[in-house]
Amino acid sequence: MQHRISRLVLLTVAAAVPLVTAAAPAEAATGYARCPSGYFCVFADANGGGTIAYFHHGSPDLRQQGIDNTVSSVWDRSAGTFALCDRYGYAGNLVDVFSGAKSNLDAGENNRASSVAPNAHGCN
C-alpha cells in the first residue's frame, strides 16, 4: 500500500509541473533576404549588405534615407521598374532596374545614386 501511495504522489507532482520548452530564437535576415516582398531595395554594400532602404514609390533625395551616394547593390522585388539617378530630384540617369533584378552595381554606377525614380528612364 505504501508503494502505491508513493507512486500516486509522484504522478500527481509530475502532472502539476508545467511543461516548459525553449523555442530557438528566430535568426534575423541578412544580405538580400532583408528586402521585403513588393519593394525596390537598395543596399550600401555589395551582395545586399550594409544599410538598406526600400521603396514603393522611389525617393527624390536619398539623403532622407541615409544612403546617398552609397548604393552598391539592388533588388527589385516590386512588380515595377525603378531607375537610379545620379543627382537629386530624379536627374542624371545611372541605371534602370527591372522587376526581379538582383545584383551589385557596376563600377561606374557604384556609390553614385542620389535619387530613385519610380519607373524606367525616370531620371531627367
N, C-alpha and C positions, 0 to 999 in steps of 0.2 A: 504494500500500500504506500509506503514511504517513497519508493521509486516512482510510482505513478503520480504522486503529488509533485515531486521534484520536476518530473517531465512536463506536467501541466503548467507549472510556474514558468519554466524555461520557454515553453511555447507562447505563453501569454506575454512575457517580456519581449520575445523576438517579434511578435506581431505589433507591439507598441512602438518599437524603434522605427522611425521613418527611414525609408529608402532614399539615400542621397546619391545622385550621380553627378559627376562633373562633366559638363559639356566642354568640348575643346573650343577655345576662342576662335572666332572667325578671323581668317587672315585678311588683311587689307589688300585690295587690288594694287598691282604695281604695273608700271610701264603703260602700254597702250590700253590694257584692261581697265584703266581708270576712266576711260571715255564712256559716258552714258549713251545708251542706245538712243538714236534720234537726234544727236547733236553733232556739230562740227567741232573737233577738238584740236588745239594747238599745244605744243609742249616745248619747254625751254631747252631740253636736251634731246639727243638722238634716241631713237627707239622708244619714244613715249616717256622719256624720263624727265625729271625736274619739275618745275612749275607747270601746272595745267590750267588752261582756260577753255571753256566750252560755250558754244553759241547756238541759238536757234535762228538769229537774225543778223549776225555779224556785229562789228564794232567799228565806229569811225576813228577810235583812238585807243590803241592797246595799252596806253599808259594807265587807263582806268582799271585794267585787269592786272597790272604789274608785270606785263610780259612784252612790252615794247622793245623792238629790235633784239629779241632773244629767241624767237621761234626757230626751232631746229627740226621738228618733226610734226606731222599732222595725221589725223584720221577723220575722214568724213563718214560718220555713221548716220547722217541725215539722208533724206530722200532727194535733197537738192544739191546744188553745186555752189561752191564758195570761191572767192578769189583773195589771195594775199596781196596787199597793196604796200608799196614802198613808202608812202607818205600818209599823213593823217587825212581824214576826210575822204577816204576811198580814192586816193590819187596814186598814180605810178604802179601799174600792174607788174607784179612779180611772177605769179603762177596761179593758174586755175586748178582747183581741187575738186574732182568729180566724186559723186556718191560712191562710197565703198573704198575709195583710195586710202591707203595707209602707207606712209613712207617717211624717210628722212629727206630733208630738203637738199638740193644740190648746193655746191659751194657758192655759186652766185646768188642764191636765194637765202641762204642761211643767215640768221641774225639780222635780217633787214626789214621784216614786216612791221608796219606801224598801224595798219588797219586791216579789217577783214570785211570784205563786201559779200552780201548775201546772194550772189549769183555769178555765173561765169562772165568773164570780161567786165566785171562790175567796177573795176578801178578806172578812173579817168586818165 
